[in-house]
Amino acid sequence: MKKYDAIFFYGGAPVPAMIDMVKLAHDSGLSTLMIVLDRGENELCMDHTAHEFDTRVISVDFSHGLFRRVLSLLRIFVTVFRLLRSSVKTTGYVMSSTFDTLLLVRCAFLPRSVSIRHQVRDLHRLQLIDSPVARLVQAMERVLVRKVDLLIISSQGFYDAYYKMFYGGEKVLLENMPPRATWEGFKPLSPPIFTVGFVGIMRYADSIFKLIDVIDSVNTCDTPIRCAFFGGHMGDLLERARDRVRDPGIFLFEGVFDYAADIKRIYSKISVVYAVYDKDDPNCMLAMPTKYYEAILSKTPILVAKNTHIAKVVEELGIGIGVDVNDDSLSQALTDAIHCSGWYINAQRVLSELTAEQLHSSYERAIVKAVT
């Protein structure tokens, strides 16, 4: 069996930054394998034939719960164990991306015989709350992370709130910045209908329903507005959202997309980026999602959840505003946006003068450190 210098083990469909890491490793002369667990729940589509590196996709049962995710891996444990053990060179490394993939990697290499790197794009709520189950998960992760050679985090908040309590090794801040090449040549357009866009897997039901209700209430013949969803969906949320819409003309759902091929087209249709996540999810309080960087690249004002880490960054920069699904702040924000006044016109001005070069440069330095 072929041996690899670098194996990237992803617990779901990889986002652009993940693909970027694999490409860089391959282009740097490392023999590279990407293993993807296909959980079959409307994730972003990915054209495996478009990549020069080797890819192995393994189907696994889908589950929201962390423990259920771990248990679902029992069915593929032997397959993954043999694949990892037989595929990596002794001088190579394996990069995991989630709690469950790190668990499989550590099981495959006990005692450890290769370098292990771990990427953190999000934290599960059990990593941030206090309960008997959460304390068990946190204790397990302390053991798993202890031997990690390099920790790669997408938000400094993840390290400050969690990992610095037990990890003292080398780390890299690799933000969720989309690849530079993917966005080259993008030109902002003015959609014929003012459109609030949610890009990514449709989730956070309360936030989605609030958006639909507010757009229903502010949409008029003189000031038409609609919401558009680009990506998959969780469970029956799409059907529930459609049932809630009183005017089908205000609701657009395009489904899964290929990021590299479609993202510029998608953002040319959006007037406002909707990234209002669930504040009851501790991860959402700390995360810096890809939508933040896409808003800067596309020069599109962004709406985020009030009193979160991203809200502080967005409002200090002046490119958007924080809203709360439990009051009328979203209605007021969209009213201002439709009439190009208040926060919206200021965000447009700031974005028109803002360059993403510093973000790109920082990202490119970090990704080299992460994979080489």
C-alpha positions in Angstrom: 0.0 0.0 0.0 1.2 3.5 -0.8 2.7 5.4 2.1 2.0 9.1 2.7 4.0 12.0 4.3 0.7 13.7 5.4 -2.8 12.4 6.1 -5.6 14.8 6.7 -8.5 13.1 8.5 -11.7 15.1 8.3 -14.9 14.3 10.2 -17.2 15.8 7.5 -17.1 17.6 4.2 -14.1 19.9 4.4 -14.5 23.6 4.2 -12.2 25.7 1.9 -9.5 26.2 4.5 -9.2 22.5 5.0 -8.9 21.8 1.3 -6.4 24.6 1.1 -4.2 22.8 3.7 -4.2 19.6 1.7 -3.4 21.3 -1.5 -0.5 23.2 0.1 1.0 20.0 1.5 0.7 18.3 -1.9 2.1 21.3 -3.7 5.0 21.4 -1.2 6.1 17.9 -2.4 4.5 15.9 0.4 2.7 12.7 -0.7 -0.8 13.5 0.6 -4.0 11.6 1.5 -7.3 13.2 2.5 -9.7 10.9 4.4 -13.3 12.3 4.6 -16.1 10.8 6.7 -19.3 11.2 4.7 -22.1 11.7 7.2 -24.7 12.1 4.4 -26.6 15.0 5.9 -26.8 17.6 3.2 -23.2 18.9 3.5 -21.3 21.0 1.0 -20.7 19.0 -2.2 -17.1 18.4 -3.2 -15.7 17.3 -6.5 -13.0 14.8 -5.6 -11.8 14.5 -9.1 -10.8 18.2 -9.2 -7.9 17.5 -6.8 -4.5 16.0 -7.6 -4.0 14.5 -4.1 -5.5 11.1 -3.1 -8.9 11.1 -1.4 -10.7 8.3 0.5 -14.3 8.8 1.4 -15.8 6.6 4.2 -19.5 6.6 4.9 -20.6 6.8 8.5 -24.0 7.2 10.2 -25.0 10.8 10.9 -25.6 12.1 14.4 -25.7 15.5 16.1 -24.7 14.3 19.6 -21.0 14.0 20.4 -21.2 10.6 22.1 -23.5 9.2 19.3 -20.9 10.5 16.8 -18.2 8.5 18.6 -20.4 5.4 18.8 -21.2 5.6 15.1 -17.5 5.3 14.4 -17.4 1.7 15.9 -18.8 0.4 12.6 -15.8 1.8 10.7 -13.2 1.5 13.4 -11.3 -1.4 11.9 -11.4 0.2 8.4 -10.0 3.5 9.6 -7.5 1.8 12.0 -6.0 -0.3 9.2 -6.0 2.6 6.8 -4.2 5.0 9.1 -1.7 2.4 10.3 -0.8 1.2 6.8 -0.8 4.5 5.0 1.4 7.0 6.9 5.2 7.0 6.8 7.0 6.8 10.1 8.4 10.3 9.4 5.0 11.7 8.4 2.1 13.2 10.3 -1.6 12.7 10.6 -3.9 15.7 11.1 -7.3 15.2 12.8 -10.1 17.8 12.7 -12.7 16.8 15.4 -12.9 15.1 18.8 -14.0 11.8 17.2 -11.3 11.8 14.5 -8.6 12.7 17.1 -9.9 9.7 19.2 -9.5 7.4 16.2 -6.0 8.7 15.4 -4.8 8.3 19.0 -6.2 4.7 19.1 -4.4 3.9 15.8 -1.1 5.1 17.1 -0.7 3.8 20.6 2.1 3.9 21.4 2.5 7.0 19.2 4.8 6.4 16.2 4.0 9.4 14.0 3.5 13.1 14.5 -0.1 14.1 15.3 -1.5 17.5 14.5 -5.1 18.6 15.5 -7.2 21.3 13.9 -10.0 23.0 15.8 -12.7 24.7 13.7 -15.4 24.6 16.3 -16.0 23.6 19.9 -18.8 21.3 21.0 -21.0 22.6 23.8 -19.8 19.7 26.0 -16.3 21.3 25.8 -17.6 24.6 27.3 -20.3 23.7 29.9 -20.1 22.2 33.3 -22.0 18.9 33.8 -21.0 15.3 34.6 -21.0 14.4 30.9 -19.2 17.5 30.0 -16.5 16.9 32.6 -16.0 13.3 31.2 -15.6 14.7 27.6 -13.2 17.3 28.8 -11.1 14.8 30.7 -11.0 12.5 27.6 -9.9 15.4 25.5 -7.1 16.4 27.9 -5.7 12.9 27.4 -6.1 13.0 23.7 -4.6 16.4 23.2 -1.7 15.9 25.5 0.4 14.3 22.9 -0.6 16.5 20.0 2.5 18.2 18.4 0.7 21.1 16.9 -2.8 22.6 17.7 -4.4 24.6 14.9 -7.3 26.9 16.0 -9.6 29.0 13.9 -10.4 31.5 16.7 -8.2 32.8 19.4 -11.3 32.6 21.6 -11.2 28.8 21.5 -7.7 28.8 23.0 -8.4 31.5 25.6 -11.6 29.9 26.8 -10.6 26.3 26.7 -7.4 24.9 25.4 -5.0 27.1 27.3 -6.2 25.4 30.5 -4.4 22.1 29.6 -2.4 22.5 26.3 0.9 24.2 26.5 2.4 23.0 23.2 2.9 24.7 19.9 -0.2 26.3 18.3 -1.2 28.2 15.1 -4.1 30.6 14.6 -5.5 29.6 11.2 -8.6 31.7 10.6 -11.5 30.5 8.4 -10.2 32.7 5.5 -11.3 31.4 2.1 -8.5 30.8 -0.5 -7.3 33.9 -2.2 -7.5 32.3 -5.7 -11.1 31.4 -5.2 -12.2 35.0 -4.9 -9.9 36.5 -7.5 -11.9 38.6 -10.0 -15.0 39.0 -7.8 -17.0 42.1 -8.6 -19.8 43.2 -6.3 -23.2 43.6 -8.0 -26.5 45.1 -6.9 -29.2 42.3 -6.8 -32.5 43.3 -8.5 -34.3 42.4 -5.2 -32.7 43.3 -1.8 -31.6 39.8 -0.6 -30.6 38.7 2.9 -28.3 35.6 2.3 -27.5 32.7 4.6 -24.6 30.8 3.1 -23.8 27.3 4.5 -25.8 24.5 6.1 -29.2 25.8 7.2 -29.4 25.5 11.0 -30.3 27.6 14.2 -34.0 27.3 13.8 -34.9 30.3 16.0 -32.7 32.6 14.0 -34.0 31.3 10.6 -37.6 31.6 11.7 -37.0 35.1 13.0 -35.5 36.2 9.7 -38.5 34.8 7.8 -41.0 36.5 10.1 -39.2 39.9 9.9 -38.9 39.8 6.1 -42.6 38.9 5.9 -43.4 42.0 7.9 -41.0 44.5 6.2 -41.5 43.3 2.6 -43.7 45.8 0.5 -44.2 46.6 -3.1 -42.2 49.7 -2.7 -39.4 48.0 -0.7 -39.2 44.4 -1.8 -36.9 42.1 0.2 -36.3 38.3 0.3 -34.2 35.8 2.1 -32.0 33.3 0.2 -30.4 30.1 1.6 -27.4 28.5 -0.1 -26.2 25.1 1.3 -27.7 22.0 2.8 -30.0 21.8 5.8 -30.3 20.0 9.1 -33.1 17.5 9.5 -36.6 18.9 8.7 -35.6 22.6 9.1 -36.1 23.4 5.4 -39.7 22.0 5.4 -40.5 23.9 8.7 -39.0 27.1 7.2 -41.1 26.7 4.0 -44.2 26.1 6.1 -43.6 29.4 8.0 -43.4 31.5 4.8 -46.6 33.3 4.0 -45.3 34.7 0.7 -43.3 32.1 -1.3 -41.8 34.9 -3.4 -39.6 36.0 -0.5 -38.0 32.6 0.1 -35.2 31.2 -2.1 -33.4 27.9 -1.4 -30.6 26.7 -3.8 -29.3 23.7 -1.9 -25.7 22.4 -1.7 -23.0 24.0 -3.8 -19.4 23.6 -4.8 -17.5 26.3 -3.0 -14.8 27.0 -5.5 -17.2 27.0 -8.5 -20.2 28.8 -7.0 -19.2 31.1 -4.1 -18.6 34.2 -6.3 -21.9 33.7 -8.1 -23.7 33.3 -4.7 -22.3 36.4 -3.2 -23.2 38.5 -6.3 -26.9 37.8 -5.3 -26.6 38.9 -1.7 -27.2 42.4 -0.3 -26.7 41.4 3.4 -24.9 38.4 4.9 -27.0 36.8 7.6 -24.7 35.1 10.2 -26.9 35.3 13.3 -26.1 32.1 15.2 -27.5 30.6 18.4 -26.1 32.4 21.4 -27.2 29.5 23.6 -24.5 27.5 21.9 -21.3 28.3 23.7 -19.3 27.7 20.5 -21.2 30.4 18.7 -20.2 32.9 21.4 -16.5 32.4 20.5 -16.4 31.4 16.8 -15.2 33.5 13.8 -17.1 31.8 11.0 -16.2 31.9 7.3 -19.0 34.3 6.6 -17.1 37.1 8.4 -14.3 36.8 5.9 -16.6 36.4 3.0 -18.4 39.6 3.9 -15.1 41.4 3.7 -14.1 39.8 0.4 -17.4 40.4 -1.2 -17.8 43.9 0.4 -21.2 42.9 1.8 -22.5 44.2 5.2 -23.1 41.5 7.7 -25.6 40.8 10.5 -24.4 38.7 13.5 -25.7 37.8 16.9 -25.4 40.5 19.5 -23.0 40.2 22.4 -20.8 37.6 20.8 -17.1 37.6 19.9 -17.8 38.2 16.3 -20.2 41.0 17.0 -17.5 42.9 18.9 -15.1 42.4 15.9 -17.7 43.4 13.3 -19.0 46.5 15.1 -15.5 47.7 16.0 -14.5 47.3 12.3 -17.8 48.9 11.2 -18.8 46.3 8.6 -22.0 45.2 10.2 -24.2 45.1 13.3 -25.2 42.7 16.1 -28.9 41.8 16.4 -31.0 39.7 18.9 -33.7 37.3 17.7 -35.6 38.1 20.9 -36.3 41.7 20.2 -37.0 44.1 17.2 -33.3 44.8 16.5 -33.3 42.6 13.4 -36.4 44.4 12.0 -34.8 47.8 12.6 -31.5 46.7 11.0 -33.2 45.4 7.9 -35.4 48.5 7.6 -32.2 50.6 7.7 -30.6 48.3 5.1 -33.5 48.5 2.7 -33.4 52.3 2.8 -29.6 52.4 2.7 -29.3 54.3 5.9 -27.8 54.0 9.4 -25.4 51.1 10.0 -25.9 49.8 6.5 -24.6 52.8 4.6 -21.7 53.1 7.0 -20.8 49.4 6.5 -20.9 49.8 2.8 -18.5 52.8 3.0 -16.1 51.0 5.3 -16.1 47.8 3.2 -15.5 49.8 0.0 -12.2 51.1 1.6 -11.2 47.9 3.3 -8.6 45.5 1.8 -8.3 41.8 2.6 -4.6 41.7 1.9 -3.6 41.7 5.6 -6.0 38.8 6.3 -4.7 36.9 3.2 -1.1 37.4 4.2 -1.7 36.3 7.8 -3.6 33.3 6.7 -1.0 32.2 4.2 1.8 32.5 6.7 -0.2 30.4 9.2 -1.2 27.7 6.7 2.5 27.1 5.8 3.3 26.6 9.5 0.4 24.3 9.9 1.2 21.8 7.1 4.9 21.9 6.4 
